[in-house]
Amino acid sequence: MKKPRMGRVVAASAVLISSGAIVFVPASAASATEADCDGIAVIGRFRAVESGASFDFRGRRVELQNESALDRYSRAEIKSGRKAGDRLWVDRSFHSFPNTKGIVSDQQAKSEGWKMCGPYTGSRTQSVFNSNFAARACAEIEGVTKCGKWYVD
């Protein structure tokens, strides 16, 4: 019997830690729509963000990618190892970081809430507007969710 989605999301939220480290969360992603994304079919040159924002998990390479020409959008992508059933999304904070660049803590990023662009079952998500906001890539693989660190570009 399937558990209600909200119960799993609440359980997932309870285990997140405030250090901003990559976390394992044994729950499914909540439902979101493309309306929660800021850029549909953004065309540009995207580059992977490292420093823990991109990660390897269960044989997959999951990347947080930032658009580099105009530097306004972020997305998530499974670069290698994607299998049927994998789910992927990108989270974006509502907290603005006008004087910050780089990794921020989970507590800082979530202090004013956040939104979720996805989940998607393909290899790439749509984009979120990242100018002064924190973003992170998340994936649910084999029933386990893992998110990278929050990154401000």
GROMACS elastic network, one bead per residue, 0.5 to 0.9 nm:
[ bonds ]
;  ai    aj funct       b0    kb
    2     5     6  0.84909   500
    3     6     6  0.85879   500
    3     7     6  0.71309   500
    3     8     6  0.73208   500
    4     7     6  0.55835   500
    4     8     6  0.68846   500
    5     8     6  0.52908   500
    5     9     6  0.62925   500
    5    10     6  0.87343   500
    5    27     6  0.85997   500
    5    28     6  0.71359   500
    5    29     6  0.79652   500
    5    30     6  0.66036   500
    5    31     6  0.83988   500
    6    10     6  0.60843   500
    6    11     6  0.84623   500
    6    30     6  0.71484   500
    7    10     6  0.52197   500
    7    11     6  0.61650   500
    7    12     6  0.85550   500
    7    27     6  0.88921   500
    8    12     6  0.60284   500
    8    13     6  0.85891   500
    8    26     6  0.80488   500
    8    27     6  0.51296   500
    8    28     6  0.63032   500
    8    29     6  0.81812   500
    8    30     6  0.84647   500
    9    13     6  0.61467   500
    9    14     6  0.86481   500
    9    27     6  0.63243   500
    9    28     6  0.66307   500
    9    29     6  0.66328   500
    9    30     6  0.62873   500
   10    13     6  0.50991   500
   10    14     6  0.63126   500
   10    27     6  0.88545   500
   11    14     6  0.52134   500
   11    15     6  0.68653   500
   11    25     6  0.83801   500
   11    26     6  0.81396   500
   11    27     6  0.71291   500
   12    15     6  0.56122   500
   12    16     6  0.68347   500
   12    24     6  0.88383   500
   12    25     6  0.53658   500
   12    26     6  0.64699   500
   12    27     6  0.55677   500
   12    28     6  0.79997   500
   12    29     6  0.87669   500
   12   145     6  0.85338   500
   13    16     6  0.55037   500
   13    17     6  0.89237   500
   13    25     6  0.81061   500
   14    17     6  0.83471   500
   15    23     6  0.83742   500
   15    24     6  0.83807   500
   15    25     6  0.67760   500
   15    26     6  0.89695   500
   16    19     6  0.89380   500
   16    20     6  0.87814   500
   16    23     6  0.65588   500
   16    24     6  0.80993   500
   16    25     6  0.73511   500
   16   106     6  0.80986   500
   17    20     6  0.67910   500
   17    21     6  0.73959   500
   17    22     6  0.89014   500
   17    23     6  0.73666   500
   17   106     6  0.69411   500
   17   107     6  0.80201   500
   18    21     6  0.77882   500
   18   105     6  0.62187   500
   18   108     6  0.82190   500
   19    22     6  0.88152   500
   19   104     6  0.86902   500
   19   105     6  0.53740   500
   19   106     6  0.59682   500
   19   107     6  0.72775   500
   20    23     6  0.82474   500
   20   103     6  0.79401   500
   20   104     6  0.65669   500
   20   107     6  0.72815   500
   20   108     6  0.86648   500
   20   109     6  0.86471   500
   20   148     6  0.83218   500
   20   149     6  0.55147   500
   20   150     6  0.66373   500
   21    52     6  0.77063   500
   21   105     6  0.76700   500
   21   106     6  0.76635   500
   21   147     6  0.86665   500
   21   148     6  0.72056   500
   21   149     6  0.56848   500
   21   150     6  0.85865   500
   22    52     6  0.70952   500
   22    53     6  0.80906   500
   22    55     6  0.84111   500
   22   146     6  0.69183   500
   22   147     6  0.56553   500
   22   149     6  0.56004   500
   23   145     6  0.81642   500
   23   146     6  0.55960   500
   23   147     6  0.58806   500
   23   148     6  0.72883   500
   23   149     6  0.85320   500
   24   144     6  0.69648   500
   24   145     6  0.57772   500
   24   147     6  0.71550   500
   25    28     6  0.83601   500
   25   140     6  0.88800   500
   25   144     6  0.60637   500
   25   146     6  0.59919   500
   25   147     6  0.83358   500
   26   140     6  0.88812   500
   26   143     6  0.68094   500
   26   145     6  0.58630   500
   26   146     6  0.84838   500
   27   140     6  0.80863   500
   27   143     6  0.66942   500
   27   144     6  0.60126   500
   27   145     6  0.61252   500
   28   140     6  0.66394   500
   28   143     6  0.66736   500
   28   144     6  0.71826   500
   28   145     6  0.66281   500
   29    32     6  0.87501   500
   29    87     6  0.82199   500
   29    88     6  0.87891   500
   29    89     6  0.85095   500
   29   118     6  0.85931   500
   29   119     6  0.68272   500
   29   138     6  0.89871   500
   29   139     6  0.84700   500
   29   140     6  0.71961   500
   29   145     6  0.75793   500
   30   116     6  0.83719   500
   30   118     6  0.86573   500
   30   119     6  0.77677   500
   31   116     6  0.86058   500
   31   118     6  0.72896   500
   31   119     6  0.68418   500
   32    35     6  0.78977   500
   32    36     6  0.65470   500
   32   115     6  0.87367   500
   32   116     6  0.64758   500
   32   117     6  0.64845   500
   32   118     6  0.54947   500
   32   119     6  0.66467   500
   33    36     6  0.56395   500
   33    37     6  0.75200   500
   33   116     6  0.85128   500
   33   117     6  0.68727   500
   33   118     6  0.61616   500
   33   119     6  0.79686   500
   34    37     6  0.51261   500
   34    38     6  0.80875   500
   34    39     6  0.87823   500
   34    40     6  0.75411   500
   34   117     6  0.65329   500
   34   118     6  0.68445   500
   34   126     6  0.74678   500
   35    38     6  0.74070   500
   35   117     6  0.80556   500
   36   115     6  0.66900   500
   36   116     6  0.62946   500
   36   117     6  0.52236   500
   36   118     6  0.76990   500
   36   128     6  0.82354   500
   37    40     6  0.70529   500
   37    90     6  0.88320   500
   37   115     6  0.84461   500
   37   116     6  0.74885   500
   37   118     6  0.77086   500
   37   125     6  0.89763   500
   37   126     6  0.63897   500
   37   127     6  0.58422   500
   37   128     6  0.52233   500
   37   129     6  0.80120   500
   38    73     6  0.82491   500
   38   117     6  0.82838   500
   38   126     6  0.79269   500
   38   127     6  0.59146   500
   38   129     6  0.55934   500
   39    42     6  0.56520   500
   39    73     6  0.74909   500
   39   126     6  0.63428   500
   39   128     6  0.59073   500
   39   129     6  0.70516   500
   40   126     6  0.54683   500
   40   127     6  0.63542   500
   40   128     6  0.87604   500
   41   126     6  0.63359   500
   41   127     6  0.76100   500
   42    67     6  0.89258   500
   42    73     6  0.81170   500
   42   126     6  0.74607   500
   42   127     6  0.67815   500
   43    46     6  0.87916   500
   43    67     6  0.87229   500
   44    67     6  0.61218   500
   44    68     6  0.74822   500
   44    69     6  0.68411   500
   44    70     6  0.83182   500
   45    66     6  0.82446   500
   45    67     6  0.54704   500
   45    68     6  0.57156   500
   45    69     6  0.63751   500
   46    65     6  0.56613   500
   46    66     6  0.51794   500
   46    68     6  0.56822   500
   46    69     6  0.82028   500
   46    71     6  0.89772   500
   46    73     6  0.87419   500
   46    74     6  0.80376   500
   46    75     6  0.84767   500
   47    63     6  0.89205   500
   47    64     6  0.82795   500
   47    65     6  0.51000   500
   47    66     6  0.54778   500
   47    67     6  0.63954   500
   47    68     6  0.66457   500
   48    53     6  0.85981   500
   48    54     6  0.70861   500
   48    63     6  0.58432   500
   48    64     6  0.57933   500
   48    66     6  0.65557   500
   49    52     6  0.80161   500
   49    53     6  0.58952   500
   49    54     6  0.60673   500
   49    63     6  0.69446   500
   49    64     6  0.55984   500
   49    65     6  0.56469   500
   49    66     6  0.68629   500
   49   151     6  0.81153   500
   50    53     6  0.53486   500
   50    54     6  0.53497   500
   50    55     6  0.79657   500
   50    63     6  0.80615   500
   50    64     6  0.79335   500
   51    54     6  0.73010   500
   51   102     6  0.84861   500
   51   103     6  0.75841   500
   51   149     6  0.80401   500
   51   151     6  0.89059   500
   52    55     6  0.62350   500
   52   103     6  0.83270   500
   52   148     6  0.59308   500
   52   149     6  0.55512   500
   52   150     6  0.86141   500
   52   151     6  0.89611   500
   53    62     6  0.89648   500
   53    63     6  0.71159   500
   53    64     6  0.59399   500
   53    65     6  0.89014   500
   53   103     6  0.78216   500
   53   135     6  0.86979   500
   53   136     6  0.63440   500
   53   137     6  0.69537   500
   53   147     6  0.81532   500
   53   150     6  0.64115   500
   53   151     6  0.64674   500
   54    61     6  0.76525   500
   54    62     6  0.56748   500
   54    64     6  0.52851   500
   54    65     6  0.81877   500
   54    76     6  0.87962   500
   54   136     6  0.83605   500
   54   137     6  0.70637   500
   54   147     6  0.86572   500
   54   148     6  0.58173   500
   54   149     6  0.77415   500
   55    60     6  0.83670   500
   55    61     6  0.60288   500
   55    62     6  0.53595   500
   55    63     6  0.64004   500
   55    64     6  0.86052   500
   55   137     6  0.88837   500
   55   147     6  0.83812   500
   55   148     6  0.64427   500
   56    59     6  0.67402   500
   56    60     6  0.55956   500
   56    62     6  0.60365   500
   56    63     6  0.85518   500
   57    60     6  0.52484   500
   57    61     6  0.65299   500
   57    62     6  0.73578   500
   57   139     6  0.88110   500
   57   141     6  0.81805   500
   57   146     6  0.77824   500
   58    61     6  0.85730   500
   58    81     6  0.86984   500
   58   141     6  0.74040   500
   58   142     6  0.85294   500
   59    80     6  0.79251   500
   59    81     6  0.58613   500
   59    82     6  0.83347   500
   60    78     6  0.66304   500
   60    79     6  0.72785   500
   60    80     6  0.54054   500
   60    82     6  0.61783   500
   60    83     6  0.88205   500
   60   141     6  0.88672   500
   61    77     6  0.82783   500
   61    78     6  0.56291   500
   61    79     6  0.53593   500
   61    80     6  0.52867   500
   61    81     6  0.68920   500
   61    82     6  0.83433   500
   62    76     6  0.71249   500
   62    77     6  0.57865   500
   62    79     6  0.61361   500
   62    80     6  0.77556   500
   62    88     6  0.86247   500
   62   137     6  0.72729   500
   62   138     6  0.78113   500
   62   139     6  0.74231   500
   62   148     6  0.85495   500
   63    75     6  0.82921   500
   63    76     6  0.55910   500
   63    77     6  0.52915   500
   63    78     6  0.63058   500
   63    79     6  0.69283   500
   63   137     6  0.65357   500
   63   138     6  0.88355   500
   63   148     6  0.84395   500
   64    74     6  0.69371   500
   64    75     6  0.59583   500
   64    77     6  0.67311   500
   64    90     6  0.77713   500
   64   135     6  0.79529   500
   64   136     6  0.62517   500
   64   137     6  0.50533   500
   64   138     6  0.85642   500
   64   148     6  0.78629   500
   64   151     6  0.86774   500
   65    73     6  0.84567   500
   65    74     6  0.54787   500
   65    75     6  0.53277   500
   65    76     6  0.59350   500
   65    77     6  0.73536   500
   65   137     6  0.84420   500
   66    71     6  0.67807   500
   66    72     6  0.77029   500
   66    73     6  0.58732   500
   66    75     6  0.66138   500
   66    76     6  0.88477   500
   66   130     6  0.82367   500
   66   153     6  0.76184   500
   67    70     6  0.67509   500
   67    71     6  0.51156   500
   67    72     6  0.64448   500
   67    73     6  0.53994   500
   67    74     6  0.61439   500
   67    75     6  0.82729   500
   68    72     6  0.79342   500
   68    73     6  0.84711   500
   69    72     6  0.83876   500
   70    73     6  0.81350   500
   71    74     6  0.84576   500
   71   130     6  0.79770   500
   71   131     6  0.73327   500
   71   153     6  0.76725   500
   72   128     6  0.83494   500
   72   129     6  0.56878   500
   72   130     6  0.54581   500
   72   131     6  0.52675   500
   72   153     6  0.83910   500
   73   127     6  0.58823   500
   73   128     6  0.54484   500
   73   130     6  0.50689   500
   73   131     6  0.72469   500
   74    90     6  0.79121   500
   74    92     6  0.88469   500
   74   126     6  0.85137   500
   74   127     6  0.53856   500
   74   128     6  0.54227   500
   74   129     6  0.65643   500
   74   130     6  0.59551   500
   74   135     6  0.70450   500
   74   136     6  0.85761   500
   74   153     6  0.87953   500
   75    89     6  0.79131   500
   75    90     6  0.60084   500
   75    91     6  0.89224   500
   75   117     6  0.86663   500
   75   124     6  0.73526   500
   75   125     6  0.57832   500
   75   126     6  0.61156   500
   75   128     6  0.64821   500
   75   135     6  0.84192   500
   75   136     6  0.84406   500
   75   137     6  0.73669   500
   76    88     6  0.70231   500
   76    89     6  0.61840   500
   76    90     6  0.55695   500
   76   123     6  0.84164   500
   76   124     6  0.58326   500
   76   125     6  0.55016   500
   76   126     6  0.79018   500
   76   127     6  0.79559   500
   76   136     6  0.78360   500
   76   137     6  0.51730   500
   76   138     6  0.74782   500
   76   139     6  0.88340   500
   77    80     6  0.89620   500
   77    88     6  0.73326   500
   77    89     6  0.83249   500
   77   122     6  0.86585   500
   77   123     6  0.55265   500
   77   125     6  0.64342   500
   77   137     6  0.79128   500
   78    81     6  0.74160   500
   78    82     6  0.61886   500
   78    88     6  0.76189   500
   78   122     6  0.84197   500
   78   123     6  0.50813   500
   78   124     6  0.64506   500
   78   139     6  0.84327   500
   79    82     6  0.75086   500
   79   123     6  0.71750   500
   79   124     6  0.85154   500
   80   123     6  0.87300   500
   82    85     6  0.87606   500
   82    86     6  0.66967   500
   82   122     6  0.83814   500
   82   123     6  0.67929   500
   83    86     6  0.58243   500
   83   141     6  0.86544   500
   84    87     6  0.86984   500
   84   121     6  0.75480   500
   84   122     6  0.84765   500
   85   121     6  0.66147   500
   85   140     6  0.85844   500
   85   141     6  0.73748   500
   85   142     6  0.75913   500
   86   120     6  0.83517   500
   86   121     6  0.58894   500
   86   122     6  0.78699   500
   86   123     6  0.85961   500
   86   139     6  0.71780   500
   86   140     6  0.59197   500
   86   141     6  0.50160   500
   86   142     6  0.71041   500
   86   143     6  0.86193   500
   87   118     6  0.84478   500
   87   119     6  0.58027   500
   87   120     6  0.54132   500
   87   122     6  0.73948   500
   87   123     6  0.84552   500
   87   138     6  0.84356   500
   87   139     6  0.55140   500
   87   140     6  0.50243   500
   87   141     6  0.66341   500
   87   145     6  0.89363   500
   88   118     6  0.67558   500
   88   119     6  0.51493   500
   88   120     6  0.51622   500
   88   121     6  0.63950   500
   88   122     6  0.76279   500
   88   123     6  0.75082   500
   88   124     6  0.72472   500
   88   125     6  0.68122   500
   88   137     6  0.75999   500
   88   138     6  0.58340   500
   88   140     6  0.63981   500
   88   141     6  0.86605   500
   89   116     6  0.67994   500
   89   117     6  0.56113   500
   89   120     6  0.61981   500
   89   124     6  0.81338   500
   89   125     6  0.59407   500
   89   126     6  0.83823   500
   89   136     6  0.86068   500
   89   137     6  0.61567   500
   89   138     6  0.53933   500
   89   139     6  0.63835   500
   89   140     6  0.88200   500
   90   115     6  0.85493   500
   90   116     6  0.59600   500
   90   117     6  0.52907   500
   90   118     6  0.67295   500
   90   119     6  0.79585   500
   90   125     6  0.70602   500
   90   126     6  0.83316   500
   90   127     6  0.78145   500
   90   128     6  0.75793   500
   90   135     6  0.67609   500
   90   136     6  0.56248   500
   90   138     6  0.59587   500
   90   139     6  0.86498   500
   90   147     6  0.89529   500
   91   114     6  0.67003   500
   91   115     6  0.56257   500
   91   117     6  0.61065   500
   91   118     6  0.84887   500
   91   128     6  0.80406   500
   91   134     6  0.82257   500
   91   135     6  0.54488   500
   91   136     6  0.53301   500
   91   137     6  0.65401   500
   91   138     6  0.74834   500
   91   150     6  0.85987   500
   92    95     6  0.88503   500
   92   109     6  0.82652   500
   92   110     6  0.89907   500
   92   113     6  0.88458   500
   92   114     6  0.54625   500
   92   115     6  0.54285   500
   92   116     6  0.64846   500
   92   117     6  0.78826   500
   92   128     6  0.67835   500
   92   129     6  0.80143   500
   92   130     6  0.73601   500
   92   133     6  0.67408   500
   92   134     6  0.56934   500
   92   136     6  0.67313   500
   92   150     6  0.84695   500
   93    96     6  0.74536   500
   93   109     6  0.55094   500
   93   110     6  0.61204   500
   93   111     6  0.83091   500
   93   112     6  0.73178   500
   93   113     6  0.61262   500
   93   115     6  0.64418   500
   93   116     6  0.89409   500
   93   130     6  0.87974   500
   93   133     6  0.58117   500
   93   134     6  0.52824   500
   93   135     6  0.63865   500
   93   136     6  0.89244   500
   93   150     6  0.86885   500
   94   109     6  0.77133   500
   94   110     6  0.75459   500
   94   111     6  0.81502   500
   94   112     6  0.56002   500
   94   113     6  0.55428   500
   94   114     6  0.51232   500
   94   115     6  0.74213   500
   94   133     6  0.68537   500
   94   134     6  0.81186   500
   95   108     6  0.77315   500
   95   109     6  0.61994   500
   95   110     6  0.71270   500
   95   111     6  0.65666   500
   95   112     6  0.52265   500
   95   113     6  0.70931   500
   95   114     6  0.77788   500
   95   132     6  0.84894   500
   95   133     6  0.63766   500
   95   134     6  0.76220   500
   96   109     6  0.85324   500
   96   112     6  0.89056   500
   96   131     6  0.84522   500
   96   132     6  0.53242   500
   96   134     6  0.75895   500
   97   100     6  0.53453   500
   97   101     6  0.78626   500
   97   109     6  0.89258   500
   97   131     6  0.86578   500
   97   133     6  0.57723   500
   97   134     6  0.75168   500
   97   152     6  0.72314   500
   98   101     6  0.84370   500
   98   131     6  0.82517   500
   98   133     6  0.79235   500
   99   132     6  0.77982   500
  100   103     6  0.87849   500
  100   104     6  0.85087   500
  100   132     6  0.75158   500
  100   152     6  0.67405   500
  100   153     6  0.80562   500
  101   104     6  0.83811   500
  101   132     6  0.81261   500
  101   151     6  0.74539   500
  101   153     6  0.53851   500
  102   134     6  0.87015   500
  102   150     6  0.82305   500
  102   151     6  0.52272   500
  102   152     6  0.50366   500
  102   153     6  0.63253   500
  103   134     6  0.82328   500
  103   149     6  0.66424   500
  103   150     6  0.56970   500
  103   152     6  0.63289   500
  103   153     6  0.89593   500
  104   107     6  0.83113   500
  104   108     6  0.64532   500
  104   109     6  0.66150   500
  104   134     6  0.74915   500
  104   149     6  0.75543   500
  104   150     6  0.56740   500
  104   151     6  0.61371   500
  104   152     6  0.71740   500
  105   108     6  0.52116   500
  105   109     6  0.62309   500
  105   110     6  0.85943   500
  105   149     6  0.76638   500
  105   150     6  0.67299   500
  105   151     6  0.88864   500
  106   109     6  0.52094   500
  106   110     6  0.60704   500
  106   111     6  0.83895   500
  106   149     6  0.76005   500
  106   150     6  0.66771   500
  107   110     6  0.53576   500
  107   111     6  0.58790   500
  108   111     6  0.52475   500
  108   112     6  0.83536   500
  109   112     6  0.74950   500
  109   113     6  0.76312   500
  109   114     6  0.76633   500
  109   133     6  0.81620   500
  109   134     6  0.61123   500
  109   135     6  0.82932   500
  109   150     6  0.68259   500
  109   151     6  0.88322   500
  110   114     6  0.59648   500
  111   114     6  0.84278   500
  116   119     6  0.78047   500
  116   128     6  0.89361   500
  117   120     6  0.85110   500
  117   125     6  0.72905   500
  117   126     6  0.69440   500
  117   127     6  0.73533   500
  117   128     6  0.70430   500
  118   121     6  0.88055   500
  118   125     6  0.66070   500
  118   126     6  0.76320   500
  119   125     6  0.76077   500
  119   138     6  0.88873   500
  119   139     6  0.83229   500
  119   140     6  0.88819   500
  120   123     6  0.77695   500
  120   124     6  0.72620   500
  120   125     6  0.60894   500
  120   126     6  0.86359   500
  121   124     6  0.81521   500
  121   125     6  0.86651   500
  122   125     6  0.75220   500
  127   130     6  0.88117   500
  128   135     6  0.80478   500
  129   132     6  0.88365   500
  129   133     6  0.77255   500
  129   135     6  0.89657   500
  130   134     6  0.65958   500
  130   135     6  0.67454   500
  130   152     6  0.72568   500
  130   153     6  0.67156   500
  131   134     6  0.84036   500
  131   152     6  0.78142   500
  131   153     6  0.65829   500
  132   152     6  0.63169   500
  132   153     6  0.66647   500
  133   151     6  0.80908   500
  133   152     6  0.56513   500
  133   153     6  0.74276   500
  134   150     6  0.55440   500
  134   153     6  0.73557   500
  135   149     6  0.82206   500
  135   150     6  0.52463   500
  135   151     6  0.53433   500
  135   152     6  0.65164   500
  135   153     6  0.84863   500
  136   147     6  0.67786   500
  136   148     6  0.57005   500
  136   149     6  0.58978   500
  136   151     6  0.62973   500
  137   146     6  0.85832   500
  137   147     6  0.56998   500
  137   148     6  0.55603   500
  137   149     6  0.78328   500
  137   150     6  0.81504   500
  138   145     6  0.69829   500
  138   146     6  0.56534   500
  138   148     6  0.63510   500
  139   144     6  0.81147   500
  139   145     6  0.55490   500
  139   146     6  0.55964   500
  139   147     6  0.64521   500
  140   143     6  0.59502   500
  140   144     6  0.52747   500
  140   146     6  0.64823   500
  140   147     6  0.88102   500
  141   144     6  0.53871   500
  141   145     6  0.63696   500
  141   146     6  0.81315   500
  142   145     6  0.84328   500
  147   150     6  0.87279   500
  148   151     6  0.88385   500
